[in-house]
Amino acid sequence: MKILVCISNVPDTTSKINFTADHTAFDTTGVQFVINPNDEYGLTRAMWLKEKQGAALHVATVGGASVEPTMRKALAIGADEAIRIDAEPADGLFVARQLAEVVKNGGYDLVIAGRESIDYNGGMVPGMMAALLDMNFVNNCIGLEVDGNKAVCMREIDGGKETLETTLPLVIGGQKGLVEESDLRIPNMRGIMMARQKKLNVVPPVDANPGTQDQRFDKPAPKGAVKLVAPDQLDQLINLLHKEAKVI
């Protein structure tokens, strides 16, 4: 079995977020980037399949040279090979087309992507890839077992969970629950040293136009000042909740 894990290079959640170019572009100055958490769950699950079934495990991303430290971390965790598509990730459709081309050329049986990245939260790429590749697709995946050509997936649905059986080739959109947070892999010294010897292939992008264009980014509005209401002013509290907070 041959597995491709799609990696997004995202800002660490502790980073301070700012925008440039009149609020039309993300300012990367001083921002630390990490593997997208949803992708990290997928990478760990893929590592289990590699160790139990001898699967070949590759990782891929779309981005410039600045994303290579993140890809090296994936290699240090245990991926066999990394692929960087040398283009800026313009939007979800553009990224999906680039990754779909990698899947076509690589002959992968299983493609694991995070259900969404934590920076733009688009949630589009896994489903678009599956459509472009005409592969089976399971989103919001929190469980995955593969036996030969069959896969059993569990996914979150409104009010519960659903277990599905499907066949490879398959694309999943993974999330927390695919493995436990305590099971996430941390690169050790041996893995870091071995990662330096593993292939990090840089490939040119295919010709694909973005389907959307960012117009403007805005931070959430600052919270207003707290209004204190005396314990005996119940009518005033009800009036504020009704007319200002609009929660009753």
Secondary structure, 3 states (H helix, E strand, C coil): CEEEEECCEEECCCCCCCEECCCCEECCCCCCEEECHHHHHHHHHHHHHHHHHCCEEEEEEECCHHHHHHHHHHHHHCCCEEEEECCCCCCHHHHHHHHHHHHHHHCCCEEEEECCCCCCCCCCHHHHHHHHHCCEEEEEEEEEEEECCEEEEEEEECCEEEEEEEECCEEEEECCCCCCHHHCCCCCHHHHHHHCCCEEEEECCCCCCCCCCCCCCCCCCCCCCCCCCCCCCHHHHHHHHHHCCCCC
